């Protein structure tokens, strides 16, 4: 995205000095995360395990020759480490509130809504009385021969699925089967639309065999410092993931995108199991181009979902890092790509960078919800840069961005939700308890 077109909700258009906004906030982002470590995540799953495949060369899509002049960028002098702050929301834990937000935002922004009909929310509890993560689960309509969903119970034993988004309509009840060792099967008929609990005659443990970790990155002009941060911090991310899931085979993937009229629209590098190759791909990128506020986010997400993700007992995580939404005419394509990710048990975690606006928040939150991910966002608590838009969320906790990313990845890979403790919490909005907003 070209900095001159960045939009925020709290700054009048005539006074937006966007180049400075991108440079100040983004560089602070990079400084805060340097020398940081991250940690890991579990997601739902399917069946047989695919073989690791390393892409030998980038696959470039919709290549266009004209490249605009580099956008000017600034630097924050002598930045302090660890100053950038962020919050997050798990909308699956606050589904009623999200539905109200979704109705209002879709109307005001004139954007399409994901159909959340027949929502399934069930927490599995093991024979030991603890939340059962990592339990294989299928969901089907009563009397149906084939399930519309296959996966694993996720963080804190929760199974989340949206039949309508998966093409199964909006049933009033679903048949859930959970599978334990030794061919144990737990059959349970559940009502949809409200949270449920289901006690199992066995326990759950989440020890993923593999992690497929993909970054979808907006590389237009305003994202230079975020790109620099990812390149610098990639090694720390990998180390933390390996600590959180020892023995898991890890592959990395990268999809970069800009917009029509730039040197490329989408550049898909595929998967590699070599950390050095991934770091080389990141170093080969630069942030340039753009030309209007929306970017080719829909085409990029479609390309990433189309990668050869592995099946089986493993983790599939996609981080979408951006500050601009897809073009309005491509919003439905972005939504369709998120539905495709849900069918493949790929979790989407959107990170709203710099001057992210209402449209970006809306499309990223929908994608995160239907794929069992979360929406992350920067806040103004650091005092660095200009204003960030306040998200439409009833409650959240503000911590350093670095520690938030660590907790998100640790939660997913361990199957147990990790919360900020002690002095990590800088500010709390509303009444927050383990991701749930209390009235």
N, C-alpha and C positions, 0 to 999 in steps of 0.2 A: 504494500500500500504506500502511495506517495504521501509524505508527511503533510503537504499543504492541504490535503483533503480529509485529514483526521477529524472526527467529530466526537465531542464529549457532551454530556448532558448539562454540566454545570458551568460552562464557559461560553459566553456569547460568541457567535461566529466571527464578528468583526475583530475580536480581541484574541483569537486563538493563534498563538505562535507555535504551530504544530511541530516544526523541526526541532525547536528547543525542547518541547514536551517529550518527544521520542528520545532525544539524546539524553536528557537528564534522568528520566525515570528508567529508561532501559539500561543506561550505564550503571545506575545504582543497583538494578536487578542483577547485572553481571557481577558487580563487586560483592553484593551480599552473598551470592552463591559460590564465589570462588573459595576453594579449599573445603567445600562442604561435601558431605557424604549423603547418599540416599539409601533408602531401603525399600523393600518389596511388597507384592500383591497376589490373592487367588481369584479366578473368575470361573464362570460356568464352563462346561466342556461338552464333547460329543462322544465319538466312539474311537475307532482304531487310530493308532499313532502314525502320523506321516513322517517320512524321512526328512532330515535337515537338508536344505538346498541352498547353496550359496550362489547368488547372482553374480556372474562374472563382470558385468558392466551395467551402467545405468541404462534404463529404458526411458527414452525421452518421448514425451507425447506432445502433440500439437505445437511443434517447434515453430517459432516466428523469428525472423531475422532482426527486426528493428529493436535497438536497445536504447532507451532514453539515457540522457546524461545522468551521472550519479547524483543522488540527492545529497544536499549538504548535511553534515552531521556535526554535532558538538560533543564536548566531553565535560563531565563533572569533575572539577579539580579536587584531588586528594579525597576521594570518596571513602567513607567509613564502611567497613565490612559488616554484613549482617543487618543493615538498616531497613531493607525493603520488607514490607509487611503484606500479609495476605490472609484470606479466609477461604472457606469452602462450604458447600452445601451438598448433602446427600438427599436428593428430593424423594427417593424411594422411602426414606424414613419419615417423610412429611408429605405424603401423597395428597391428602385433602387440600393442604395449603397450595401445593403445586398446581392442582387442577384449577383452583380459583385464579392463580396467577396466569396459567396458560390461557384460560378463557379471555381474561382481560387483555393480556399482551397480544394475543392473536388478533383481537378486534382492533386495538389501537395501532398496531404495527402493520396490520393487513398482511399477515404471514400465515401459512398453512399450519394446522395443528396435527400432531401425531395422535392417532386414535388410541386412547388408553382403555377402551372398553374391555370388560371381563378381567380386570387386573387381578393377578394372583400374587399374594404376599403371604408366605408361610415361613415360620421359623421352626427349624427342626431341632428337637431336644433329644440328646442321646440317653441311653439307659443309665448313665452316670449323673444325669440331671444337668449336664452342661450343653451349651449350644453345639450342634453337630455340624461342623464345616467339612467340606470335601466328600459329602455323601452323593453318589450317583443318583440322579432323579430324572423321571420322565413325567410329563403332563399330557393328558389327552382329554378330549371331550368324552362324556359318558357314552359307552357303546362304540366308540371309534376304534378302528383296527390299529391305526398308527398314531403315535404321539405327535403333538405339534411343537413340543419342546423337549430337548434332552440336554442335561447339563449337570453341574455339581452345586451343592449348597455352598454359598459364599461366606463372606465375613459374618461372624456371629451366627452361623447356621441359616441365614436367610436365603430363600429362593424367591426371586422376583421375575415375573414374566407377564407380558401384555399380549394376550391371545389375538386381539384385533390387529395390533401392529405386526403380528407374525402371520396374518392371513387366516386366522381361525375363528373370526367373528367374536362375539361377546357372550360366551356361555355363562349361565347362572351358577353352574357347578363344574368342577373338573375332577378327574381321577388322577391322583398322584401316586406314583410308585417310587419307593426309595429302596436302594439295594445295599445290603451289607455283605460282609465276607461270608464265604460258605454258602452262597446262593440264597441268603436270607432276603426276603422281600416283604416290605411293609406297604400295604395298600390302604389308601385313605381317600375318601370322597370329601372335597372341600368346597365351601361356598366362595364365590369370587367377590371382589369389590371391597372386602374388609380384611385386615390382618388376621392371621390364624397361627396357632401353634400345633405342632404334631409331635407326639412322643414316639420315639423309636425303640425297638427292642435291642438295638446295638448302638455303638458309639461312632463318632466321626472324627477323622483326623485329616488334615490337609498337608500333604507332602507332594507338591507338584513334580512331575518328571521333567518338565521343560518350561521355559519361559520364552515366548516370542514377544519382543519389545520393539514397537514401531513408533517413530516420531514423524508426524505430519507437520511441516513447518512452512509458514508464510515467510517467503524470502524477499518480499517487496521492500522498498526503500526505508520504511520506518522500523524494520525489525532487525537492524544490524547488530545492536547490542545483545538482543536476545539470542541471536545466532552465535555470537561470540561466546555468550555464557554457556550454551549447550555444547559447543566445541570444547570449551575448557573443562566443563564439569562431567563430560561423558564417562571418563574413567572412574570417577567417584560413584556415579550411578551404578555402573557395572559391579564394582566392588561390594556395594551395599546389597545389591540384588543377590549376589553369590553368597553373602553372609546370611541373608534371610531364607534362602532356599538352597542349602548345601546339597550338592549332587545333581541339581537340575541342569539340564543342557540348555544353554542360552543362545538365542539367535537375535540379531539386531536388524532392523529395517529402517529405511529412510525414504520419505516422499517430500520433495520440495515443490513449492508452487508460487506462481505470481499471477499474471492475468493476461488476457488477450492483448496483443500489441507489444508484449515484452519479448525477451530473448527466448523464453519458454513459458508455457502455461503450466504443465505438470512434468516433473522430472522424477521418475520412479527408479530408485536404485536397487530395489528388491531386497532380499534377505542375505545376510552373511553370518557365519558363526565365528568370524575373526574380528576381534575388537579393533585391531589396527586398521583393517580395511574400512570399518565404520567411521573411525576417526579421520581417515583419509577422505572419505566422502564428505564429511562435515567441513573439513578444511578447504575442500574444493568449491564450496558455496560462498556467495557473497549476497548481500542484501541490496537490491536495486529495483528500479522499475516501479510499476503501479501506474496510476494515472487517474483513478477515481477511488472512492472509499471502498466499495465492495471488491472482493477478489475472487479467484477461481477456487474457492474452498470446496464447492460441491464436487468438481472434477477431481480434486486431490483426494477427498475422502473416498470417492468411488474407486480410485486407483489403489488406495491403501487397502481397502476392504477386499479388493480383488487379488491381493497377494496370496501366495501359497502357504497360508497359515496351517499349522499342524493341528491335528485332531487328537483327542485322547485326554489323559489325565495331566493337564498342563495349564499354563496361564497364558492368555492372549491379551496384551495391554497395548492400547493405542493412545498416545498423547497428541492432541491437536493444539498447537501453540499458535495463537493468532490474535490480532486486534481488530480485524474487520470481518463482517459476515459475508456469505455468498451473495451474488447478485440476486435481487428479489425474484427475478424470473427463474432462478436456479434453486430457490429455497426448497421446493418439493424434491428436487434431485438430491439435495443434501439430506433431507429427511429419509428418502428411499435408501440412501447409502447407509444411514444409521440403522435402518430396519434390517438391511443385509448383514450388518455387523452383529446385530442381536441374534440372527439365525445361525451365525457361525460362532457364537459365544465369545465375541471380541468385545472387550470393555473399552469404552471411549471416555477419556478424561480430558475435558476441555480446560485450557488455561487461557483466560482472558488477559492479554498483555496490554500494557500502556493504556491508550485511550479507548478501550473497548466500550462500545455503546449498547443500547437496548437490544438492537437486532441481533448482535453477536451473543449476548447473554441468553436470549430466547432460544436460538437454534442450538447453541452448545448445551444448554440445560436439557432440552428435549432429547438430544442425542445421548447425553450421559445417563438420563433416567432409564431409557428403554434398553440400555446395554449394561446396566448395573455398575455404572461409573459414577463420577462426581464432577461437579463444576467448581473450578478454582478461580479466584479473582484477586487482583492486587487491591490494596487499600491505601488511604492517605495517612495512616498512623505514623509512618516513618518521617513525615515532614519533608520528604524529598520530592522534587518536581511539582507539577501542577495537579489539579484535582482529578481524582478517579471517581467515576460514577458509583454511587451507592447502589448495591444490588437490591432487587425486589425480594428480600428474604426476611422472615420474621425473627430469626435468631442465628447467630454464628459467633465463633471465637476468632479473634485476630492474634496471630503469632508471626514470628519471622517466616518468610517464605521458605527458607531452607528447611526449617524443622517441619513445616507442613508437608513438603514433598517427601521427606523421610517417613513421616507417619503414614501417609497414604500408601506408599509402596510396602512398608512393613505390614500394614493391615491386610492388604490383598494377598501377599505371599504367605503369611502365617495363618490367615483365616480368623484372626482375632483383632477387633477394632482397637487401634492405638490412639489414645487421646493425649492432648497436651497436659503437662503437669507443672505444678509450682509456678515459678516466675515466667514460664513460657507464654502464658496468656497475657497479652497486653491490653485487651479490651474485650468485653462480652456484650453482645447485642441481644436483647430478649432473655428468655430463660432457657438455657441450653443444657441438655443432659444426653451425653453420648450420641450426639448428632440429631437428637429429637428436640423440636421446639415445644415447650410446655406452655399451656395457657395460664 
